[in-house]
Every structure is written in C-alpha cells, then in structure tokens.
C-alpha cells in the first residue's frame, strides 16, 4: 500500500466522519427545534386551558348570581300579584259600599 493510497483512505474516513458529525449535529438541531416548538405549544395549551377554567368559574358565578336574582324577581312578582289582588278586592268593596249607601234626598 502506498503512502498516497493510505492518505486517500484516511481522508475518505475523515470525510465520512465529518459528514456523520454534521448529520448528527443537524439531527440534534432539528430535534432541539422540535422540542422547543412542542414546549411552546404545550405552554400555550396550558395557558388556554387555564383561561377556559377561568371562564367556567366565571360562568358558574354568573349562574349563581342569576339564580339569586331570579329568586328576588320571583319574590317581587309574588308581592306585585298580592298587591294587584288587594287593589281588586278594595275596588270591589268600594263598589259594594257605594251600592249600599242609602240615598237621602
């Protein structure tokens, strides 16, 4: 084997090693970018999920408050109905009292 042939083989080996290292580096860089992308997406998903949980809590409070408001409204409706009935009864009593009044003149 000649010195030139040995150097060519060694150079070829170094070239292949260099290509492998470069390829490995590119793979690591690609995987690192994928991991960063996945991490960013996961963080965004967590943020949006937390916002969603907040919306559910807010909805629960609104429904709870609406229920309390509905109860107040129902109580007010009942008082209105009662007052309306009293007004009708008083109007009937007034009419009855007018009908019983003796005429003097």
HELIX and SHEET records of a PDB file:
HELIX    1   1 UNK A    3  UNK A  100  1                                  98    
END                                                                             
